[in-house]
Amino acid sequence: MSTEPSADATNESETNGTRTNESEPDRSTTAEREGETTSDAYGPDDGLLVLQNVTKRFGGLTAVDDLSFAVEEGEILGFIGPNGAGKSTTFNCVTGVYPPTAGTVHYDGEDVTGTAAHGMVKRGLARTFQSFRPLEDRSVIDNVALALTPDKLFSLSGFRGGLRERARAICKRVGLGDRMELSPSELPHAGLLRLELARALATDPDLLLIDEPFAGLSGGEVEDVSGLLTDLRDEGLTLVVVDHNMRGLLSLIDRAIVIRFGSKLASGTPEEIRANEEVQKAYLGGGL
Ligand SMILES: Nc1ncnc2c1ncn2[C@@H]1O[C@H](COP(=O)(O)OP(=O)(O)OP(=O)(O)O)[C@@H](O)[C@H]1O
């Protein structure tokens, strides 16, 4: 698996799960871990998004290793793993940043393996980024309007008016209704996160992949954002959330997949994840 001479083991609470100082993870342990999880045999229709045996290699490094899981329609799935576990790489394989080296990705029953990013957005898959850069010379509402997909809105009568109306509704939806005319630089961090969510919602997704929404938020803000995400799910969206804030994440999600060294370590309800000894070890000191 990984031969990464990584120096990314800087998070002391997750040092056990990084690849630092490890040339090869223990294969037999991996096999034992897999034995503890539910069956890894998924069919294309087992969820809105289904990964089957997805592997991604960068040269000699295997960042994602034969990973299979399904995201069920209407759920909030937590996608958890220590630093360097392969979470972003998995997201990148799904959202068309690059194709997987092996394995297949099905979206809404169709094989979308290797589909480019704009094609995945068109199919209804949106993504937020942890480090996002809105256009600073545009207002909040303009940033949202620019993310709208015109082919879903175009009408001969009022193309521009329609866009603005829709952007306004989305700003209100994410709690930015009273800050639409501000510049992004005037928003606090939690406001920027709401703007990033708004930009993703502007593509009219069915499935939203959200990268570390709780990073940098206070306890109260975590609760507010969790409330917003729960509302979005209740309105019909399917959500996959990645975050290191295990406590915040476990109180939000319906189910979690935990990965380590690019492979599945555990899956289950928040209660099952909290009680899982392998997860406890991977997050030694993480306060589950
Ligand atoms: N483009 C790339 N080229 C080479 N190696 C990469 C590339 N992208 C990621 N990696 C490596 O793949 C492994 C998995 O990285 P990835 O970013 O997917 O982990 P992660 O779980 O998202 O980590 P974090 O929580 O720190 O963001 C790491 O060892 C990383 O250094």
The ligand as an SDF file (V2000), in Angstrom:
LIG
                    3D

 31 33  0  0  0  0  0  0  0  0999 V2000
   -1.8900   14.4360   -6.3860 N   0  0  0  0  0  0  0  0  0  0  0  0
   -1.2090   13.6550   -5.5270 C   0  0  0  0  0  0  0  0  0  0  0  0
   -0.0020   13.1710   -5.8360 N   0  0  0  0  0  0  0  0  0  0  0  0
    0.6670   12.3720   -4.9900 C   0  0  0  0  0  0  0  0  0  0  0  0
    0.2230   11.9820   -3.7770 N   0  0  0  0  0  0  0  0  0  0  0  0
   -0.9820   12.4550   -3.4050 C   0  0  0  0  0  0  0  0  0  0  0  0
   -1.7590   13.3050   -4.2440 C   0  0  0  0  0  0  0  0  0  0  0  0
   -2.9230   13.5970   -3.6050 N   0  0  0  0  0  0  0  0  0  0  0  0
   -2.8600   12.9670   -2.4170 C   0  0  0  0  0  0  0  0  0  0  0  0
   -1.7020   12.2910   -2.3020 N   0  0  0  0  0  0  0  0  0  0  0  0
   -1.3130   11.4510   -1.1710 C   0  0  0  0  0  0  0  0  0  0  0  0
   -2.3470   10.4910   -1.0000 O   0  0  0  0  0  0  0  0  0  0  0  0
   -2.5560   10.2370    0.3850 C   0  0  0  0  0  0  0  0  0  0  0  0
   -4.0110   10.5080    0.7090 C   0  0  0  0  0  0  0  0  0  0  0  0
   -4.2000   11.9210    0.6600 O   0  0  0  0  0  0  0  0  0  0  0  0
   -5.6210   12.6010    0.8250 P   0  0  0  0  0  0  0  0  0  0  0  0
   -5.4150   14.0600    0.6300 O   0  0  0  0  0  0  0  0  0  0  0  0
   -6.6010   11.9160   -0.0390 O   0  0  0  0  0  0  0  0  0  0  0  0
   -5.9400   12.2600    2.3480 O   0  0  0  0  0  0  0  0  0  0  0  0
   -7.0530   12.9280    3.2700 P   0  0  0  0  0  0  0  0  0  0  0  0
   -7.6680   11.8160    4.0270 O   0  0  0  0  0  0  0  0  0  0  0  0
   -7.9470   13.7810    2.4680 O   0  0  0  0  0  0  0  0  0  0  0  0
   -6.1620   13.8040    4.2250 O   0  0  0  0  0  0  0  0  0  0  0  0
   -6.5010   15.2120    4.9660 P   0  0  0  0  0  0  0  0  0  0  0  0
   -7.5570   14.9130    5.9710 O   0  0  0  0  0  0  0  0  0  0  0  0
   -5.2010   15.5680    5.6030 O   0  0  0  0  0  0  0  0  0  0  0  0
   -6.9400   16.1580    3.8890 O   0  0  0  0  0  0  0  0  0  0  0  0
   -1.5760   11.1020    1.1520 C   0  0  0  0  0  0  0  0  0  0  0  0
   -0.4540   10.3310    1.4690 O   0  0  0  0  0  0  0  0  0  0  0  0
   -1.2410   12.2010    0.1490 C   0  0  0  0  0  0  0  0  0  0  0  0
    0.0550   12.6980    0.3830 O   0  0  0  0  0  0  0  0  0  0  0  0
  1  2  1  0
  2  3  1  0
  2  7  2  0
  3  4  2  0
  4  5  1  0
  5  6  2  0
  6  7  1  0
  6 10  1  0
  7  8  1  0
  8  9  2  0
  9 10  1  0
 10 11  1  0
 11 12  1  0
 11 30  1  0
 12 13  1  0
 13 14  1  0
 13 28  1  0
 14 15  1  0
 15 16  1  0
 16 17  2  0
 16 18  1  0
 16 19  1  0
 19 20  1  0
 20 21  2  0
 20 22  1  0
 20 23  1  0
 23 24  1  0
 24 25  2  0
 24 26  1  0
 24 27  1  0
 28 29  1  0
 28 30  1  0
 30 31  1  0
M  END
$$$$
